Structures are given as C-alpha cells and as structure tokens.
Amino acid sequence: MPAGAIDMEKLEKLAEVAVKVGLDLQKGQDLVMTAPMAAAPLVRLITKHAYLAGGGLVTTFYNDEVTTLARFQHADDSTFDRAAGWLYKGMAEAFGNGAARLAISGDNPMLLSSQDPEKVARANRAMSTAYKPALEKISNFEINWNIVSYPNPSWAKQMFPELDETSAIRKLADAIFAASRVDVADPVAAWKAHNAKLAERSGWLNGQNFASLHFKGPGTDLTVGLADGHEWHGGASMAKNGVTCNPNIPTEEVFTTPHAYRVEGTASSTKPLSHQGTLIDNIQVRFEGGRIVEAKASKGEEVLQKVLQTDEGASRLGEVALVPHSSPISASGLLFYNTLFDENAACHIALGQCYSKCFVDGANLSQDEIKAKGGNSSLIHIDWMIGSGAVDIDGIAQDGSRVPVMRKGEWA
C-alpha cells in the first residue's frame, strides 16, 4: 500500500466503529473475520479493538486475488463443482457456539470478468451450497454480524482508472470513510443519531402495515406484495443472541420481506449490478405470480440468466428496501461496483433468500412458518437497484387505499 494513501486515524475509527457499532462485540465473544489480503491493516486494527473490548478469540481467514485467478486459469475442470465444505462447517459450528461474524469487503469487483462464466457460476453454486449452514445463521440473525470495506488498490483502480494508484486509493478511502460516518469527531455518536432516524422510518412503515408497495418510474411499474406478518427494519437490529448490531456499514436503507408469490409487473435497474466479476447493466424483468418470467440486460445477460437458474427461489424476491435518492452515497455520484455501497444509493429489491428477522416474532418462527407467510428460500441473495429521482412509491393499504411513501425518490 503506498505510504500516505489512507488516513490511518480514520481507518482506526472505522475499526472502532466495526467493533462497537457494527458488532457490539461482547466480552468473551469469539470473532470470525474474512478479508482480502490487502486489507491486513484494517484487520489488525479491528483485532486490536476486539481484544480491547474484551472479546474472545479472533480468527481471520484471508483471500487473495492472485490465487483466486490461478484456480480459474489452471485448475482441473472437476474442481469447479466443489467447495471447502470443511471450512464452512467449521464456521457454522463457530457461529452455533456464539461467535460473531465480520466480513471486510474490497476485492476487485471485476476480478473474474475475463474468466469462463460457466466455471464462475459452477464455483459460486458449490460455494453457496457449502456455505448455506453458516449463512443461515447469519441471514436468520442468530448472531451479531457486520460488513465493512477497505480501499483495496485493485478496487480503487476499477473505480478511478484515470488516477494513479495512490490517488485512486486515497479517493476511494475518503469515500468509504464518509459513507461509513467515520470522518466526524465522534463516529459512535453519529451512528446513534443515524440509527434513530432509520428506526423512526421503520416504525412509521410498521404502523401502516401495507399489503403491498407500488413502484412507478421509467421502465418500472411494479407491485411488490409484502409477506404476511412482515416487519420493517433499518440500521441497528437485535440478533437472536440479544446483541444489537449494525450488519451493514454503511447503511441508508429500511427493508422488509416481500411475499414470494405476490409480485407483479415490470422493473428496470437504475444502476449497474456488479456480480462476481461481471457488470450486469440495464436489467429489465417481468414478474408474474411472484416469479421472474422474462429477463434481459444490455450487458451481462448470460450471467443474469444463470443467476436466475440457481434454484427455484432465485427468480423470486427475498427483500425490498427503501432508500432516499438524496442519500450520501447517491449524492456522491460514484458507482462503487460493490453492492454494500451501491444498494445504499437507491431503493432496491433482492433476488433469493429472505431474512427471517423481517417478520413479527421472526426469531421464533420455523422455516415452514416463514414459507407459509410468503418468505422466500434460496442459495442466493442478490440486491439490485430500481430507485432514482424519477421513481414514485405508493403504499397500498389492506383496504386497497393508497398512501404516498416516496415522490421523486424522496420520502413523502
């Protein structure tokens, strides 16, 4: 990493926020962390703050872009239908024993763009299948978990190809710090105030108890039925272990669970989706009975079609989220090629797995009960953006009356 490219004082604040706000790591609680090798400076600071907070054992698994590419370039074809199941079983066991989960994102989003999309799809499916027991403990909020980001040089150059590496890293770092609210004197207090605003929005939506949401904008005329007994959340959430965490840093969304069989109409993406090394742009889909029956894209359509074929739930929705067009990430004008950031620039929907957290008394519902209420199940969960300054949203009440929720991308 070039000297002086990253403000180390702000990086330290990001580490502190990850531990205190993102995880609220408990005394004696173990932590399982994953990160790109380039993010080692942030890993070290998070590890320090985890131990200062009285945390238990911190264990980090690193990934490396060069060795990832080596697999796709040289590995035997048969290996693409396999994954390190023993590793994911170990993670599931750790989470079952109460460990917290922290992921540092920052890999080059286009790393696999020139690799065989069939091999990429097979490898992703094998990994998703192996990881499911661990992922379910996260998506069901059995544990406190968090994702933060680090300005990996390859990611920075993808975003700012016209700049030299040092300048690109500095610009991405500053964008991450601003979006993560660590460029202020007291980031922990700033997050407390932000969480209160998101909770107020969620509370209003829960009070309305809409039957569905109607999105209307260029290329979009979509009615998203909401699951029976759905519950809106945003910002901080209490996990089943009783710990209140902020899963995503940054976050600007309030979100809930759609009904997997009650989505009708058309939707068009308002930002490109960067998925496993492929940029999928100008997505246009049509829903019938909750399922995507027609899908196209001007770029990356082959990958989109493979995603939709992952399993039965991959072509249905597992999340709908509302984000004002004036959010700080939207206002930055940047495309991050990273869903953690880009989803917080616009209202979005997610293909695949729902969150059991987004049901009233979700912690005590079985998978069968969640399914009966309309919750979706899948190996994937992929967010893509359908909101902009040209999109209006109405809430449709249980009696069929309409309530303005957003006008021109802003809260009504």
C-alpha positions in Angstrom: 0.0 0.0 0.0 1.5 3.4 -1.0 2.5 5.5 2.0 0.1 8.2 2.9 -2.7 6.9 0.7 -5.0 6.2 3.6 -5.7 8.4 6.6 -4.8 6.0 9.4 -6.6 8.0 12.1 -9.9 7.5 10.1 -9.0 3.8 9.5 -8.7 3.4 13.2 -12.1 5.0 13.7 -13.5 2.6 11.2 -12.1 -0.3 13.1 -13.6 1.0 16.4 -17.0 1.5 14.7 -16.9 -2.0 13.3 -16.3 -3.5 16.8 -18.5 -1.1 18.9 -21.3 -0.3 16.4 -21.2 -2.9 13.7 -20.8 -5.9 16.1 -21.2 -4.6 19.6 -18.8 -7.4 20.4 -19.4 -8.9 23.8 -16.9 -9.7 26.5 -15.5 -13.2 25.9 -17.3 -13.5 22.4 -15.2 -15.0 19.7 -14.9 -13.3 16.3 -14.6 -15.0 12.9 -13.3 -12.5 10.3 -12.8 -12.8 6.5 -10.8 -10.2 4.4 -8.8 -9.6 1.3 -5.0 -9.8 2.0 -4.7 -6.1 1.0 -7.0 -5.3 4.0 -4.5 -6.5 6.6 -4.0 -3.0 8.0 -7.7 -2.9 8.9 -7.8 -6.5 10.1 -5.0 -5.7 12.6 -6.8 -2.6 13.9 -10.2 -4.5 14.2 -8.4 -7.3 16.0 -6.8 -4.8 18.4 -10.2 -3.1 19.2 -11.9 -6.5 19.5 -9.4 -7.5 22.2 -9.7 -4.0 23.9 -13.4 -4.6 24.0 -12.8 -7.8 26.0 -13.6 -10.1 23.0 -12.6 -13.8 23.0 -10.5 -15.4 20.2 -10.2 -13.5 16.9 -9.7 -15.8 13.9 -9.2 -14.3 10.4 -9.4 -16.0 7.0 -7.7 -14.2 4.1 -8.4 -14.4 0.4 -6.1 -13.5 -2.3 -6.9 -12.3 -5.8 -3.8 -13.9 -7.5 -4.6 -17.3 -6.1 -8.3 -17.0 -7.0 -7.3 -16.2 -10.6 -4.9 -19.1 -10.6 -7.7 -21.5 -9.9 -9.8 -20.3 -12.9 -6.8 -20.3 -15.1 -5.2 -23.6 -14.2 -7.4 -25.9 -12.0 -8.9 -29.1 -13.3 -12.4 -28.7 -14.5 -13.8 -31.1 -11.9 -12.8 -28.8 -9.1 -15.4 -26.1 -10.0 -18.2 -28.3 -8.6 -16.5 -28.4 -5.2 -16.0 -26.1 -2.3 -14.2 -26.3 1.0 -17.1 -27.7 2.9 -15.0 -28.5 6.0 -14.2 -24.7 6.3 -17.8 -23.6 6.1 -18.9 -26.4 8.5 -16.3 -25.0 10.9 -17.7 -21.5 10.5 -21.3 -22.8 11.1 -20.0 -24.6 14.3 -18.3 -21.4 15.5 -21.5 -19.3 14.9 -23.5 -22.1 16.6 -21.2 -21.7 19.6 -21.8 -17.9 19.8 -19.0 -16.4 17.7 -19.7 -13.1 15.9 -19.0 -12.6 12.2 -17.2 -9.8 10.4 -16.5 -9.6 6.7 -14.2 -7.0 5.2 -15.1 -6.4 1.5 -12.9 -4.8 -1.0 -11.9 -7.3 -3.7 -11.6 -6.2 -7.2 -15.2 -6.4 -8.3 -14.2 -7.3 -11.9 -11.6 -9.9 -11.0 -13.4 -12.7 -12.8 -14.7 -10.7 -15.7 -12.5 -12.4 -18.3 -12.9 -15.9 -16.9 -15.3 -18.6 -18.2 -18.8 -17.6 -16.9 -19.8 -21.2 -16.7 -16.9 -22.0 -14.4 -17.7 -18.9 -12.3 -21.3 -20.0 -12.0 -20.4 -23.6 -11.0 -17.9 -22.4 -8.4 -20.4 -19.9 -6.9 -23.1 -22.6 -6.7 -20.7 -25.1 -5.0 -19.6 -22.4 -2.5 -23.2 -21.2 -1.9 -24.3 -24.8 -1.2 -21.4 -25.5 1.2 -21.8 -22.1 2.9 -25.5 -22.4 3.5 -25.4 -23.8 7.0 -23.2 -20.9 8.1 -25.2 -18.4 6.0 -28.5 -19.4 7.6 -27.2 -18.5 11.0 -26.3 -15.0 9.6 -29.5 -14.4 7.5 -31.6 -15.7 10.4 -29.8 -13.2 12.7 -28.8 -15.9 15.2 -25.6 -14.0 15.7 -24.3 -10.4 15.6 -22.6 -9.7 12.3 -21.2 -6.9 10.3 -19.6 -5.9 6.9 -17.2 -3.0 6.4 -14.9 -2.2 3.5 -11.3 -1.4 2.8 -9.9 0.5 -0.2 -8.1 -2.4 -1.9 -5.8 -1.0 -4.7 -7.4 -3.1 -7.4 -10.9 -1.9 -6.4 -9.7 1.7 -6.3 -8.3 1.5 -9.8 -11.5 -0.1 -11.1 -13.4 3.0 -9.8 -10.9 5.6 -10.7 -8.9 4.3 -13.8 -7.8 7.8 -14.8 -5.9 8.3 -11.5 -2.6 7.0 -10.4 -2.8 4.2 -7.8 -2.0 6.4 -4.7 -4.6 9.0 -5.7 -7.2 6.3 -6.6 -6.8 4.6 -3.2 -7.0 8.0 -1.4 -10.2 8.9 -3.2 -11.8 5.6 -2.5 -10.7 5.6 1.1 -12.2 9.1 1.6 -15.5 7.9 0.0 -15.6 4.8 2.3 -14.9 6.9 5.4 -17.6 9.5 4.5 -20.2 6.8 3.8 -19.3 4.9 6.9 -19.6 8.1 9.0 -16.1 7.9 10.5 -15.0 11.3 9.1 -16.5 13.1 12.1 -15.2 13.8 15.6 -17.4 11.1 17.3 -18.5 8.4 14.8 -20.2 6.3 17.5 -22.5 9.2 18.4 -23.1 9.9 14.7 -24.2 6.3 14.2 -26.5 6.5 17.2 -28.3 9.5 15.7 -28.5 7.9 12.2 -29.9 4.7 13.7 -32.6 6.7 15.4 -33.7 8.2 12.1 -33.8 4.8 10.4 -35.8 3.4 13.4 -38.3 6.2 13.0 -38.8 5.4 9.3 -39.2 1.7 10.1 -41.7 2.4 12.9 -43.9 4.5 10.5 -43.9 1.7 7.9 -44.7 -0.9 10.5 -47.6 1.3 11.7 -49.0 1.5 8.2 -48.8 -2.4 7.7 -49.1 -2.0 3.9 -50.3 -5.0 1.9 -48.0 -4.0 -1.0 -45.8 -1.3 -2.5 -46.3 0.1 -6.0 -43.1 1.4 -7.7 -43.7 3.6 -10.8 -41.0 5.1 -12.9 -39.2 4.9 -16.2 -39.4 1.2 -17.2 -40.8 0.2 -13.9 -44.5 -0.5 -13.0 -44.1 -3.0 -10.2 -46.4 -4.1 -7.4 -44.5 -5.8 -4.6 -46.8 -7.7 -2.2 -45.5 -7.8 1.3 -45.2 -11.0 3.3 -47.9 -11.8 5.9 -46.7 -10.5 9.3 -43.8 -8.7 7.7 -41.8 -6.2 9.8 -39.6 -3.3 8.6 -36.1 -2.8 9.9 -33.3 -0.4 9.3 -29.9 0.4 10.8 -29.3 -1.4 14.1 -31.0 -4.7 14.7 -31.1 -7.1 17.7 -29.9 -10.6 16.8 -31.4 -13.7 18.4 -28.5 -13.7 20.9 -29.7 -10.4 22.3 -26.9 -8.3 20.8 -27.8 -5.2 18.9 -25.6 -4.9 15.8 -25.4 -2.8 12.6 -25.0 -5.5 10.0 -24.0 -3.2 7.1 -21.7 -0.2 7.4 -22.6 1.9 5.6 -26.4 1.7 5.5 -29.2 4.1 4.4 -32.0 1.6 3.9 -35.1 0.4 5.6 -36.1 -3.1 4.4 -38.6 -5.9 4.8 -39.7 -9.2 3.2 -41.8 -9.3 0.1 -44.3 -12.1 -0.5 -42.6 -14.6 -2.8 -45.8 -15.2 -4.8 -47.3 -11.7 -4.8 -45.1 -9.7 -7.1 -46.4 -8.4 -10.4 -45.3 -6.1 -13.2 -42.0 -4.8 -14.6 -38.9 -3.5 -13.1 -35.8 -1.8 -14.7 -32.5 -1.3 -12.9 -31.3 2.2 -12.3 -27.7 1.3 -11.6 -25.4 -1.5 -12.9 -25.1 -4.6 -10.8 -21.6 -5.9 -10.3 -21.8 -9.6 -9.7 -18.9 -12.0 -9.3 -16.7 -10.1 -11.8 -19.5 -9.3 -14.3 -21.2 -5.9 -14.7 -24.9 -6.5 -15.4 -26.4 -3.4 -16.8 -29.9 -2.2 -17.9 -31.7 -5.1 -16.3 -35.3 -5.4 -17.3 -37.6 -8.1 -15.8 -41.2 -9.0 -15.7 -42.9 -10.8 -12.8 -45.9 -13.0 -12.8 -47.2 -14.6 -9.6 -44.0 -13.5 -7.8 -41.6 -15.1 -10.3 -39.5 -13.5 -13.0 -40.8 -14.9 -16.2 -38.8 -12.6 -18.6 -35.4 -11.1 -18.0 -32.9 -9.3 -20.2 -29.9 -6.9 -19.8 -27.8 -4.9 -22.2 -24.7 -6.2 -20.6 -24.1 -9.4 -18.6 -27.4 -11.1 -19.6 -25.8 -14.6 -19.7 -24.7 -14.2 -16.1 -28.1 -12.8 -15.1 -29.8 -15.9 -16.6 -27.5 -18.3 -14.8 -28.2 -16.5 -11.5 -32.0 -16.9 -12.1 -31.5 -20.6 -12.7 -29.6 -21.2 -9.4 -32.7 -22.7 -7.7 -36.5 -22.2 -7.6 -36.2 -19.3 -5.2 -33.6 -17.4 -7.3 -36.2 -15.9 -9.6 -38.3 -14.6 -6.6 -37.8 -11.8 -4.2 -36.4 -12.0 -0.7 -36.1 -8.3 0.2 -37.4 -4.9 -0.7 -35.6 -1.8 0.6 -36.3 1.9 0.5 -33.5 4.5 0.3 -34.0 8.2 -0.4 -32.4 9.4 -3.7 -30.6 12.1 -1.6 -28.7 9.6 0.4 -25.0 10.4 0.9 -23.9 7.6 -1.4 -26.3 8.6 -4.1 -25.2 12.3 -3.7 -21.5 11.2 -4.1 -22.3 10.3 -7.7 -20.0 7.3 -7.5 -20.6 3.8 -8.8 -18.8 1.6 -6.3 -19.2 -1.7 -8.2 -19.9 -3.0 -4.7 -23.4 -3.8 -3.6 -22.8 -2.8 0.1 -22.4 0.8 -1.2 -24.4 0.9 -4.4 -27.6 -0.6 -2.7 -27.5 2.4 -0.3 -27.7 4.8 -3.2 -31.2 3.8 -4.3 -34.3 1.7 -3.5 -33.7 -1.9 -4.3 -35.0 -5.4 -4.5 -33.1 -8.6 -3.8 -33.4 -11.9 -5.6 -33.4 -15.0 -3.4 -33.2 -15.7 0.3 -35.3 -13.6 2.7 -34.4 -12.5 6.2 -36.4 -14.2 9.0 -35.7 -11.1 11.1 -38.2 -9.2 8.9 -41.2 -10.9 10.4 -43.1 -10.2 13.6 -41.7 -12.6 16.2 -39.4 -13.9 13.4 -36.9 -15.3 16.0 -39.5 -17.9 17.0 -40.7 -18.9 13.5 -39.8 -22.1 11.9 -38.7 -22.3 8.2 -42.0 -23.8 7.3 -43.9 -21.0 9.1 -41.8 -18.4 7.3 -42.5 -20.1 4.0 -46.3 -20.1 4.8 -46.2 -16.4 5.3 -44.6 -15.8 1.9 -40.9 -15.8 2.8 -38.6 -16.9 0.0 -35.8 -19.5 0.3 -32.7 -19.7 -2.0 -29.0 -20.2 -2.1 -28.5 -16.6 -3.3 -29.3 -13.1 -2.1 -28.5 -10.5 -4.7 -29.6 -6.9 -4.4 -30.1 -4.6 -7.4 -31.3 -1.1 -7.7 -34.6 0.1 -9.1 -34.9 3.5 -7.4 -34.0 7.0 -8.6 -35.1 10.6 -8.5 -37.8 9.7 -11.1 -39.4 6.9 -9.1 -42.6 7.3 -7.1 -43.8 4.7 -4.5 -47.2 4.3 -3.0 -48.1 2.0 -0.1 -51.3 0.0 -0.8 -53.2 -0.5 2.5 -55.0 -3.6 3.5 -58.3 -2.0 2.3 -56.8 -1.0 -1.1 -56.4 2.7 -0.4 -53.1 4.3 -1.4 -50.7 6.3 0.8 -47.7 8.2 -0.8 -44.4 6.8 0.5 -41.9 8.4 -1.9 -42.2 11.1 -4.5 -39.3 11.6 -7.0 -37.1 9.4 -4.9 -37.7 11.2 -1.6 -39.8 10.4 1.5 -43.3 11.8 1.0 
